[in-house]
Amino acid sequence: MTLAEIVKLLPGYNCGSCGFRRCSDFAKELENKGADTLEKCPFLSRDLFKNNLEELKSLLQDECAKHDEDQELIGIIDGLNADFMLAPLKKEVSCREEIHPFDGSVEIEVGDFLRYRPLACPVTHFAKVIDKVPGIYTIHLVGPLHRLGHEDFQFKDVGLAMILAFEGIVSKGTIPKVGQTVKFIPEYCMMQKVHSGMVVGVEGKKVRIEGIDLKVW
């Protein structure tokens, strides 16, 4: 993508409605900030420029994806390189995780809050159960914090748990292929630690990773 390609697709009225004196100045803004800035131009939403708008979105999104793929991702706690950053699914608070608590004596229902420590992780986690099958619970992480000051916060302590799977959106880095063993960082991980696992599903930027290991060799 070049600046000239962006300028060619803009209306060319140099009207200043976008906040810039000329369309070429607005093009530089788009080059720097991406497709979210397109709404500043009132003419691109008109039928006359409908095709231009779609082409601009495609150009800018492709460039953003290329930038993300080129960006080096390094875990803070271990200094290891990761293939991608994993973000929550749309409108969800964290990546989905599937966990298996080793203590099977605790009765767990959908909607319960759990306190647990993932195997090979030194940090205590808190999570909300959003789905379950026998022995396996799909959760949203609600924090490693102990909810100090929230006296009404009720949780079930399940002790040590094995992390079986992650599901989320690749927000930075390279989108993997099914069957690929990957190294990734969950966006919300307070230690920004690199995790590893095998990709078993890919749908656009949505991925599912199983065989999770917090020790990356």
Secondary structure, 3 states (H helix, E strand, C coil): CCHHHHHHHCCCCCCCCCCCCCHHHHHHHHHHHCHHHHHHCCCCCCHHHHHHHHHHHHHHHHHHHHHHHHCCEECCCCCCEECEEEECCCCCCCCEEEEEECCCCCCCCCCCEEEEEECCCCCCEEEEEEEEECCEEEEEEEECCCCCCCCCCCCEEEEEEEEEEEEEEEEEECCCCCCCEEEEEECCCCCCCCEEEEEEEEECCEEEEEEEECCCC
